[in-house]
Amino acid sequence: MIDDDNIWLRNQSKWVKAPLQAYDYSPPSAPIVSVWSTTHAANGHQLSNNSHIIISGNGSNSQSAQTHSYLLPLVGEVGMTIEVYALSHVKFSLHSSVANSTLYIATIDDVYNSSSKEIKFTSGTHRHGKIIFTEDYSGGKTRWISDNGVIV
């Protein structure tokens, strides 16, 4: 059975739907997982234009004082996420080529579009969080919004 949006198939006990997609549709890629530690430190590492899972630090005492810094993807898509596991200090900033435009970084009560500002996860305080790429209500601005951390 077919409706405007789905193909419906019946298995042994129930109907299930498969959404119809455009011919040029490509599903979003799986997040890229990367692990950083003292011997493999991130210092201004440019994240690729994908979703990411970032694990900074390896849990040892020497890791908690270390800082890893990343540049947010240059081209975001609405819904793209960066999941952060902060076993050390972690900072995310805009690349200078996209700063001062209509692209912003944001946390609770803080929004900036400057490459000199960073979303910071402090080891022991902001241990886990997500940064999501979204468009504002007017469609004129985009933001990397973090549910944890502070802007410094």
Backbone as a ProteinNet text record, in pm:
[ID]
protein_1_A
[PRIMARY]
MIDDDNIWLRNQSKWVKAPLQAYDYSPPSAPIVSVWSTTHAANGHQLSNNSHIIISGNGSNSQSAQTHSYLLPLVGEVGMTIEVYALSHVKFSLHSSVANSTLYIATIDDVYNSSSKEIKFTSGTHRHGKIIFTEDYSGGKTRWISDNGVIV
[TERTIARY]
85.2	0	90.6	50.6	128.5	37.1	88.8	18.9	112.4	85.5	167.5	310.1	332.7	463.2	531.4	460.2	515	472.4	552.9	512.4	481.5	365.7	324.7	340.8	403.5	425.2	366.8	319	261.8	352.6	394.9	468.2	367.1	410.8	320.6	203.6	229.3	126.2	83.7	159.8	121.6	173.5	117.5	162.5	280	382.1	496.1	515.7	569.2	585.7	732.8	759.5	892.1	874.9	935.2	915.4	973.1	902.3	951.6	1053.3	1161.6	1267.2	1292.1	1342.1	1379.3	1494.3	1507.7	1613.9	1753.3	1770.6	1902.9	1924.4	1831.8	1842.8	1962.6	2035.5	2140.6	2124.9	2119.6	2099.2	2218.2	2197.7	2308.7	2410.8	2536.4	2641.4	2645.7	2702.3	2719.7	2821.5	2811.7	2909.6	3051	3146.8	3287.8	3331.3	3385.1	3431.5	3580.5	3623.3	3767	3801.9	3917	3964.6	4097.1	4107.9	4227.4	4282.1	4413.8	4477.8	4611.7	4692.2	4821.3	4909	4913.5	5000.3	4937.5	4810.3	4737.9	4647.8	4709.5	4636.7	4578	4464.5	4400.9	4433.6	4495.6	4530.7	4487	4364.4	4311.4	4271.7	4232.8	4195.5	4066	4069.4	3950.2	3862.8	3739.5	3646.3	3589.7	3575.9	3519.2	3369.4	3310.2	3169.8	3078.7	3082.5	3003.2	2960.7	2877.2	2851.6	2970.9	2996	3113.7	3078.9	3154	3159.8	3304.3	3326.7	3461.2	3484.4	3589.6	3629.7	3767	3773.3	3899.3	3948.2	4066.3	4123.2	4093.1	4169.2	4149	4112.6	4082.3	4038	4147.7	4274.1	4381.7	4397.4	4460.7	4478.4	4550.3	4648.6	4726.2	4644	4534.8	4453.7	4360.3	4315	4209.2	4251.8	4381	4428.3	4463.4	4467.5	4503	4386.8	4417.1	4314.5	4325.7	4213.6	4204.6	4117.6	4159.8	4080.7	4046.9	3925.7	3872.6	3808.4	3812.2	3737.7	3611.8	3497.8	3370.3	3368.1	3292	3285	3255.1	3317.1	3299.1	3159.9	3105.3	2973.2	2886.4	2785.6	2696.3	2566.2	2499.2	2364.1	2275.4	2154.6	2061.8	2048.4	2067.5	2059.9	2194.6	2300.6	2434.6	2471	2530.9	2563.3	2709.1	2757.3	2888.6	2863.2	2882	2865	3001.3	3009.5	3136.8	3145.4	3254.2	3289	3416.6	3406	3516.9	3585.7	3688.7	3773.9	3896.6	3895.5	3994.8	3918.6	3986	3921.6	3908	3793.6	3767.1	3710.9	3764.3	3716.9	3680.3	3570.7	3525.5	3508.4	3560.4	3544.1	3513.5	3467.1	3443.1	3575.5	3591.9	3709.2	3698	3810.2	3807.8	3742	3741.6	3681.2	3528.3	3466.1	3319.4	3270.2	3360.6	3321.6	3277.8	3207.6	3157.3	3061.5	2994.5	2894.1	2759.3	2677.5	2548.5	2555.9	2677.2	2698.3	2742.7	2677.9	2702.5	2732.1	2792.4	2800	2714.3	2655.5	2564.9	2563.3	2547.5	2515.7	2400.5	2361.3	2252.8	2293.2	2213.2	2233	2359.5	2414.3	2537	2538.5	2556.7	2561.9	2669.5	2758.6	2864.1	2887.6	2941.5	2983.9	3129.3	3210.5	3351.3	3439.5	3547.3	3639.4	3723.9	3721.1	3797.4	3721.2	3593.4	3511.7	3506.3	3493.1	3493	3385.6	3328.6	3245.4	3341.6	3342.9	3439.6	3367.9	3412.6	3371.2	3486.5	3461.2	3565.3	3563.8	3680	3692	3640	3556.6	3501.8	3374.2	3346.4	3225.3	3127.6	3176.7	3095.1	3143.4	3105.2	3163.2	3107.2	2986.2	2923.5	2824.8	2813.6	2715	2706.6	2610.8	2593.5	2589.9	2650.2	2645.1	2569.7	2464.6	2382.2	2377.9	2379.6	2371.7	2224.8	2181.7	2040.8	2027	1910.4	1877	1780.8	1792.4	1699.3	1562.3	1465.9	1326.8	1308.2	1393.7	1377.7	1446	1535.1	1608.3	1728.1	1754.4	1864.7	1996.6	1993.2	2114.6	2120.5	2241.8	2261.2	2346.9	2333.3	2404.9	2449.9	2567.8	2611.1	2571.1	2467.8	2414.8	2455.4	2516.9	2561.4	2466.8	2436.3	2350.9	2431.3	2562	2649	2769.6	2850.6	2967.7	2934.4	3036.4	3023.3	3099.7	3069.4	3145.8	3250.9	3374.3	3487.2	3555.3
-116.5	0	123.9	229.3	353.5	471	568	695	804.2	929.9	1040.1	1040	985.6	995.7	862.7	749.7	622.6	505.8	401.4	269.6	189.4	124.2	45.8	-102.3	-174.1	-317.1	-390.4	-508.6	-586.6	-705.1	-715.7	-834.8	-933.3	-1028	-1130.6	-1072.8	-959.4	-914.7	-768.6	-687	-545.6	-477.5	-358.1	-274.8	-188.3	-174.5	-86.7	3.9	122.9	217.2	240.2	267.6	306.7	441.2	549.3	682.6	690.3	760.2	785.6	898.8	887.6	988.2	1029.8	1150.2	1197.4	1111.9	1107.7	1027.1	1071	1199.8	1249.1	1248.5	1187.9	1181.9	1097.8	1148.1	1065.6	1079.4	967.9	974.5	1041.6	1104.6	1167.6	1061.4	1101.1	1006.5	988.2	877.9	852	951	985.1	1078.2	1020.9	1110.3	1072.5	1072.4	961	949.8	977.5	1068.9	1093.9	1105.9	1049.6	1046.3	1121.5	1213.7	1298.4	1285.1	1277.8	1268.4	1340.8	1327.5	1396.6	1364.4	1239	1199.7	1227.7	1258.1	1287.6	1408.1	1524.9	1644.4	1721.7	1785.9	1871.7	2016.4	2085.6	2225.5	2302.1	2353.1	2423.6	2328.7	2206.9	2105.8	2145.1	2150	2183.4	2059.3	2066.3	1955.1	1953.7	1836	1823.1	1854.1	1870.9	1909.6	1788.8	1733.1	1616.5	1633.2	1541.5	1530.6	1458.4	1487.4	1432.5	1386	1289.7	1254.8	1277.8	1374.8	1413.3	1364.4	1286.6	1241.9	1302.5	1398.5	1467.2	1426.5	1366	1314.6	1166.4	1099	954.7	913.8	1011.5	981.1	982	987.1	987.6	1127.1	1134.3	1262.9	1365.8	1322.8	1417.5	1479.5	1418.3	1466.6	1580.5	1585.5	1679.5	1825.6	1855.3	1993.7	2033.1	1936.7	1964	2031	2112	2177.8	2133.8	2097.7	2063.7	2168.9	2216.7	2318.9	2273.4	2307	2265.5	2384.7	2382.1	2478	2407.6	2470.4	2412.4	2394	2297.5	2277.1	2406.8	2421.9	2543.5	2550.9	2437	2431.4	2337.1	2393.2	2311.4	2284.7	2178	2148.7	2143.7	2196.3	2196.9	2054.7	2040.9	1910.8	1844.2	1894.9	1839.2	1856.8	1756.1	1765	1731.1	1785.8	1751.3	1711.5	1584.5	1535.1	1538.5	1596.3	1620.8	1541.9	1469.6	1403.7	1472.3	1554.3	1638.8	1577.5	1497.1	1445.5	1535.4	1646.2	1753.2	1881.4	1994.9	2118.5	2112.1	2157.5	2150.2	2284.1	2335.6	2462.7	2446.9	2512.4	2512.5	2657.1	2691.6	2828.4	2826	2940.1	2957.9	2984.1	2932.7	2965.2	3111.5	3180.9	3324.5	3352	3254.2	3276.8	3281.9	3230.1	3232.9	3319.7	3368.4	3456.3	3592	3667	3800.9	3798.3	3687.9	3678.7	3652.1	3567.9	3534.3	3401.6	3353.7	3230.2	3265.3	3205.4	3239	3113.7	3134.5	3030.6	3078.3	2983	3023	2919	2968.6	2887.7	2961.3	2917.5	2985.2	3129.6	3225.8	3369.1	3427	3364.2	3413.9	3377.4	3477.7	3454.6	3545.1	3489.4	3566.8	3514.9	3600.6	3556.7	3595	3592.9	3628.9	3505.2	3496.8	3383.5	3391.7	3506.9	3518.5	3460.5	3426.5	3366.9	3215.4	3143.7	2997.7	2941.7	2827.9	2750.2	2661.9	2676.2	2602.3	2503.8	2378.7	2274.8	2259.9	2284.2	2274.9	2136.1	2073.8	1939.3	1938.6	1841.4	1829.4	1908	2007.7	2088.8	2058.7	2071.2	2047.7	1917.8	1806.2	1678.2	1623.9	1660.8	1607.3	1709.3	1718.7	1807.5	1788.7	1857.5	1853.2	1994.2	2009.2	2133.8	2099.5	2174.6	2144.1	2264.2	2237	2342.7	2366.1	2490.8	2523	2657.1	2678.2	2803.5	2879	3011.7	3084.9	3094.1	3146.4	3151.1	3227.6	3326.2	3407.8	3344.6	3247.9	3184.4	3263.9	3379.2	3463.9	3438.1	3365.9	3339.6	3191.4	3142.3	3005.3	3007.9	2902.9	2899.8	2759	2752	2631.9	2656.3	2586	2607.8	2492.6	2526	2424.6	2418.7	2296.8	2280.6	2276.2	2294.1	2293.9	2381.9	2408.8	2493	2641.3	2723.4	2869.2	2929.1	3053.6	3124	3209.2	3192.7	3269.4	3347
0	0	0	-69.9	-79.3	-48.9	31.9	48.7	-1.9	26.7	-25.6	26.4	146.9	209.7	238.6	227.3	273.2	185.5	193.8	145.5	270.6	273.2	389.8	357.8	449.4	433	552.2	526	636.1	664.5	791.2	833.2	891.3	970.3	1023.7	1104.2	1175.5	1268.8	1255.2	1186.2	1182	1056.8	1030.4	920.1	967.3	882.1	910.7	789.8	814.6	703.1	672.4	546.7	499.3	430.3	485	426	284.4	197.6	62.8	67.7	-8.1	-12	-156.1	-175.4	-308.3	-362.7	-494.9	-555.2	-511.7	-487.4	-448.6	-296.6	-221.6	-75.5	-34.3	63.7	125	275.7	345.7	490.4	558.4	673.5	744.2	784.7	781.4	818	969.5	1009.9	1153	1209.2	1338.1	1396.6	1390.4	1377.6	1380.7	1526.5	1573.5	1712.2	1714.3	1801.8	1816.1	1963.9	1998.7	2136.6	2141.7	2236.8	2249.8	2391.5	2405.3	2536.9	2532.2	2637.5	2644.4	2525	2486	2374.6	2239.1	2237.4	2113.5	2142	2158.6	2202.4	2084.2	2108.1	2008	2041.4	1947.2	1967.1	1843.1	1845.3	1729.5	1617.7	1653.1	1554.2	1483.4	1349.9	1270.6	1256.1	1307.4	1293.1	1151.5	1093.8	959.8	963.6	848.4	836.6	856.4	976.8	1014.2	1159.3	1206.5	1350	1412.9	1541.2	1608.6	1749.8	1797.7	1938.9	1979.1	2068.5	2110.1	2252.2	2271.4	2404.6	2429.5	2521.6	2552	2689.6	2693.3	2816.7	2829.7	2915.9	2930.7	3072.5	3159.4	3294.3	3399.2	3358.1	3457.3	3518.7	3636.4	3705.7	3619.9	3541.9	3461.9	3349.1	3312	3200.3	3238.2	3362.2	3398.6	3385.6	3392.9	3382.4	3238.7	3150.2	3011	2938.7	2835.6	2755.9	2610.5	2552.3	2410.2	2343.6	2226.2	2157.4	2015.8	1974.5	1844.8	1775.8	1642.6	1562	1513.8	1533.8	1492.3	1340	1289.6	1144.4	1070.4	954.6	875.4	813.8	776.2	714	796.8	860.5	941.3	869.3	909.8	863.3	985.8	974.2	1087	1141	1272.4	1337.7	1359.3	1296.3	1317.1	1465	1528.9	1671.1	1697.9	1807.4	1861.6	2006	2035.1	2171.3	2237.5	2357.8	2425.2	2555.9	2572.5	2698.9	2746.8	2850.8	2895.4	3017.2	2992	3098.2	3112.5	3042	3049.1	3016	3012.9	2969	2816.8	2764.7	2621.1	2575.2	2462.5	2407.9	2261.1	2221.5	2082.7	2038.6	1921.1	1870.2	1721.2	1670.9	1528.4	1458.2	1338.5	1257.2	1216.2	1204.6	1171.7	1037	946.3	814.4	818.7	925.5	935.7	1050.7	1133	1244.5	1190	1272.7	1238.5	1120	1099.8	993.7	1060.2	1000.8	1060.3	1136.2	1163.7	1238.7	1380.6	1480.7	1620.3	1702.3	1820.7	1923.1	2040	2111.5	2219.6	2330.4	2454	2571	2639	2755.4	2826.3	2856	2811.9	2836.1	2772.5	2670.1	2607.3	2459.2	2370.5	2225.9	2166.2	2082.1	2016.9	1876.5	1788.1	1655.2	1629.6	1732.7	1725	1740.1	1662	1673.5	1800.7	1870	1995.4	2114.2	2094.9	2201.4	2182.5	2294.7	2290.7	2382.7	2342.7	2433.8	2511.4	2645.7	2726.5	2818.9	2814.2	2908	3006.4	3134.4	3236.7	3298.2	3300.7	3357.5	3500.2	3533.9	3668.5	3689.5	3604.7	3617	3503	3381	3261	3195.8	3249.4	3206.3	3076.5	3044.4	2923.7	2870.3	2740.3	2681	2531.6	2472.4	2327.3	2272.6	2157.6	2082.1	1953.5	1923.9	1806.6	1713.4	1584.4	1484.4	1452.4	1462	1440.7	1369.4	1315.6	1249.7	1341.1	1347.1	1433.2	1366.4	1439.4	1394.4	1264.4	1237.4	1116.5	996.1	1022	912.6	866	926.7	883.2	953.6	1064.3	1142	1177	1193.8	1239.7	1364.8	1446.9	1574.1	1608.1	1668.5	1739.5	1883.3	1931.3	2065.8	2155.5	2269.9	2365.4	2484.2	2528.5	2646.7	2775.8	2766.9	2884.5	2854.3	2952.8	2932.9	2943.7	2925.5	2931.8	2814.4	2782	2678.9	2748.1	2703.6	2759.8	2649.4
[MASK]
++++++++++++++++++++++++++++++++++++++++++++++++++++++++++++++++++++++++++++++++++++++++++++++++++++++++++++++++++++++++++++++++++++++++++++++++++++++++

